[in-house]
Amino acid sequence: MMEGISMPIKLDAPTVSVIVSGCVAVTVIIFPLILNLLSENLKWARQKKSAETERIEKVTKALMDTLSEVWAGRHTVAEVIQSKLLSCFYEWERAIWPYCGMDEQESVKRIRQDIEIRNTLNNKSDDYHKELSDELHQLTFIAIRKI
């Protein structure tokens, strides 16, 4: 027996051809799968961003609709509209909070305090309404831009 002695593999043209053909076949099968996987991953990421943007826009619209009801005086029971306003605001706050920086979070906190102590219900100033609306839209825009 010839232990420790290895025989060199003879690579003649047919052997090389079979090896190369095998590598090409594997590449032809694997490469499209990898491309498809990357494409699906990018598609999923775009869909996630789109869904999050739609969610933020939806809760912002609900909040603005509620604020316009408050300012138009459509409700006679202050507790009902205050409850609805707080609910819409908290939902909006949860939607945009992860995308806000420190300055934006401070603005959100200040607006929350205004709403919680009913300044929004009691303030009839058109300038206040405009400023609050502008600030809500600005914060929403910043959050959507950061998605």
MIGU-271390 format. One record per residue (C-alpha): residue number from 1; x, y, z. Coordinates in Angstrom, 2 decimals, always signed. Example, Ala and Ser with C-alpha at 12.3 -4.5 7.8 and 13.67 -1.06 7.14 Angstrom:
<torkes>
@i=1 x=+12.30 y=-4.50 z=+7.80
@i=2 x=+13.67 y=-1.06 z=+7.14
</torkes>
This chain:
<torkes>
@i=1 x=+0.00 y=+0.00 z=+0.00
@i=2 x=+1.12 y=+3.45 z=-0.76
@i=3 x=+0.06 y=+5.50 z=+2.22
@i=4 x=+0.74 y=+9.21 z=+2.19
@i=5 x=+1.27 y=+9.30 z=-1.53
@i=6 x=-1.48 y=+11.06 z=-3.39
@i=7 x=-2.10 y=+10.76 z=-7.03
@i=8 x=-2.41 y=+14.05 z=-8.89
@i=9 x=-5.73 y=+14.59 z=-10.59
@i=10 x=-5.28 y=+14.65 z=-14.30
@i=11 x=-7.16 y=+17.57 z=-15.79
@i=12 x=-7.61 y=+16.80 z=-19.40
@i=13 x=-9.88 y=+18.81 z=-21.72
@i=14 x=-13.06 y=+16.76 z=-21.12
@i=15 x=-12.65 y=+17.01 z=-17.30
@i=16 x=-12.10 y=+20.78 z=-17.47
@i=17 x=-15.10 y=+21.09 z=-19.78
@i=18 x=-17.33 y=+19.20 z=-17.33
@i=19 x=-16.15 y=+21.33 z=-14.37
@i=20 x=-16.67 y=+24.60 z=-16.26
@i=21 x=-20.09 y=+23.47 z=-17.50
@i=22 x=-21.10 y=+22.59 z=-13.95
@i=23 x=-19.98 y=+26.00 z=-12.65
@i=24 x=-21.89 y=+27.79 z=-15.42
@i=25 x=-25.02 y=+25.72 z=-14.71
@i=26 x=-24.87 y=+26.49 z=-10.99
@i=27 x=-24.31 y=+30.19 z=-11.72
@i=28 x=-27.21 y=+30.28 z=-14.17
@i=29 x=-29.50 y=+28.83 z=-11.49
@i=30 x=-28.21 y=+30.73 z=-8.43
@i=31 x=-27.71 y=+34.22 z=-9.93
@i=32 x=-31.38 y=+34.81 z=-10.90
@i=33 x=-32.48 y=+33.56 z=-7.48
@i=34 x=-30.19 y=+36.06 z=-5.76
@i=35 x=-31.41 y=+38.89 z=-8.02
@i=36 x=-35.02 y=+37.94 z=-7.34
@i=37 x=-34.39 y=+37.88 z=-3.59
@i=38 x=-32.77 y=+41.34 z=-3.69
@i=39 x=-35.59 y=+42.68 z=-5.84
@i=40 x=-38.26 y=+41.33 z=-3.47
@i=41 x=-36.41 y=+42.79 z=-0.49
@i=42 x=-36.33 y=+46.25 z=-2.09
@i=43 x=-39.99 y=+45.94 z=-3.08
@i=44 x=-40.93 y=+45.00 z=+0.49
@i=45 x=-38.98 y=+47.98 z=+1.87
@i=46 x=-40.77 y=+50.36 z=-0.53
@i=47 x=-44.15 y=+48.90 z=+0.42
@i=48 x=-43.36 y=+49.27 z=+4.12
@i=49 x=-42.41 y=+52.93 z=+3.65
@i=50 x=-45.51 y=+53.55 z=+1.58
@i=51 x=-47.78 y=+51.94 z=+4.18
@i=52 x=-46.20 y=+53.97 z=+6.98
@i=53 x=-46.59 y=+57.18 z=+4.97
@i=54 x=-50.26 y=+56.40 z=+4.28
@i=55 x=-50.82 y=+55.68 z=+7.98
@i=56 x=-49.31 y=+59.01 z=+9.02
@i=57 x=-51.34 y=+60.88 z=+6.41
@i=58 x=-54.52 y=+59.12 z=+7.56
@i=59 x=-54.08 y=+59.96 z=+11.25
@i=60 x=-53.10 y=+63.54 z=+10.38
@i=61 x=-56.28 y=+63.92 z=+8.35
@i=62 x=-58.37 y=+62.51 z=+11.22
@i=63 x=-56.73 y=+64.95 z=+13.65
@i=64 x=-57.26 y=+67.92 z=+11.33
@i=65 x=-60.90 y=+66.92 z=+10.75
@i=66 x=-61.46 y=+66.76 z=+14.50
@i=67 x=-59.78 y=+70.12 z=+15.01
@i=68 x=-61.98 y=+71.70 z=+12.35
@i=69 x=-65.05 y=+70.27 z=+14.14
@i=70 x=-63.80 y=+71.81 z=+17.38
@i=71 x=-63.15 y=+75.18 z=+15.82
@i=72 x=-66.45 y=+75.20 z=+13.93
@i=73 x=-68.30 y=+74.56 z=+17.20
@i=74 x=-70.19 y=+71.56 z=+15.84
@i=75 x=-70.29 y=+69.81 z=+19.21
@i=76 x=-72.18 y=+71.08 z=+22.19
@i=77 x=-70.74 y=+68.59 z=+24.67
@i=78 x=-67.17 y=+69.64 z=+25.37
@i=79 x=-66.22 y=+66.31 z=+26.98
@i=80 x=-67.19 y=+64.36 z=+23.86
@i=81 x=-65.16 y=+66.50 z=+21.49
@i=82 x=-62.25 y=+66.72 z=+23.94
@i=83 x=-62.16 y=+62.94 z=+24.17
@i=84 x=-62.27 y=+62.58 z=+20.38
@i=85 x=-59.60 y=+65.25 z=+19.96
@i=86 x=-57.28 y=+63.62 z=+22.49
@i=87 x=-57.77 y=+60.22 z=+20.88
@i=88 x=-56.91 y=+61.57 z=+17.42
@i=89 x=-53.96 y=+63.51 z=+18.77
@i=90 x=-52.49 y=+60.53 z=+20.64
@i=91 x=-52.81 y=+58.37 z=+17.54
@i=92 x=-51.09 y=+61.04 z=+15.44
@i=93 x=-48.38 y=+61.44 z=+18.07
@i=94 x=-47.65 y=+57.69 z=+18.11
@i=95 x=-47.46 y=+57.66 z=+14.31
@i=96 x=-44.94 y=+60.48 z=+13.94
@i=97 x=-42.93 y=+60.18 z=+17.18
@i=98 x=-40.32 y=+57.65 z=+15.93
@i=99 x=-39.46 y=+59.98 z=+13.05
@i=100 x=-39.09 y=+63.17 z=+15.09
@i=101 x=-35.85 y=+64.64 z=+16.32
@i=102 x=-35.50 y=+66.24 z=+19.75
@i=103 x=-36.79 y=+69.66 z=+18.61
@i=104 x=-39.82 y=+68.14 z=+16.91
@i=105 x=-40.57 y=+66.00 z=+19.97
@i=106 x=-40.57 y=+69.12 z=+22.13
@i=107 x=-43.07 y=+70.73 z=+19.75
@i=108 x=-45.29 y=+67.65 z=+19.92
@i=109 x=-45.14 y=+67.73 z=+23.74
@i=110 x=-46.10 y=+71.41 z=+23.78
@i=111 x=-49.05 y=+70.79 z=+21.45
@i=112 x=-50.13 y=+67.82 z=+23.60
@i=113 x=-50.13 y=+70.05 z=+26.70
@i=114 x=-52.24 y=+72.64 z=+24.88
@i=115 x=-54.77 y=+70.02 z=+23.89
@i=116 x=-54.81 y=+68.29 z=+27.28
@i=117 x=-55.51 y=+71.51 z=+29.19
@i=118 x=-58.20 y=+72.42 z=+26.66
@i=119 x=-56.51 y=+75.50 z=+25.23
@i=120 x=-57.48 y=+74.21 z=+21.81
@i=121 x=-61.17 y=+74.05 z=+22.75
@i=122 x=-61.24 y=+77.45 z=+24.39
@i=123 x=-59.08 y=+79.39 z=+21.97
@i=124 x=-61.21 y=+81.00 z=+19.27
@i=125 x=-58.36 y=+82.94 z=+17.62
@i=126 x=-57.97 y=+82.31 z=+13.91
@i=127 x=-54.24 y=+83.02 z=+14.24
@i=128 x=-53.95 y=+80.26 z=+16.85
@i=129 x=-55.84 y=+77.85 z=+14.60
@i=130 x=-53.61 y=+78.67 z=+11.64
@i=131 x=-50.41 y=+78.35 z=+13.67
@i=132 x=-51.47 y=+75.02 z=+15.15
@i=133 x=-52.53 y=+73.66 z=+11.76
@i=134 x=-49.27 y=+74.79 z=+10.17
@i=135 x=-47.24 y=+73.22 z=+12.95
@i=136 x=-49.12 y=+69.90 z=+12.71
@i=137 x=-48.61 y=+69.81 z=+8.95
@i=138 x=-44.94 y=+70.73 z=+9.31
@i=139 x=-44.32 y=+67.97 z=+11.85
@i=140 x=-46.17 y=+65.49 z=+9.64
@i=141 x=-44.09 y=+66.51 z=+6.64
@i=142 x=-40.85 y=+66.09 z=+8.62
@i=143 x=-41.92 y=+62.62 z=+9.78
@i=144 x=-42.87 y=+61.51 z=+6.26
@i=145 x=-39.61 y=+62.85 z=+4.86
@i=146 x=-37.64 y=+60.80 z=+7.40
@i=147 x=-39.37 y=+57.53 z=+6.50
</torkes>
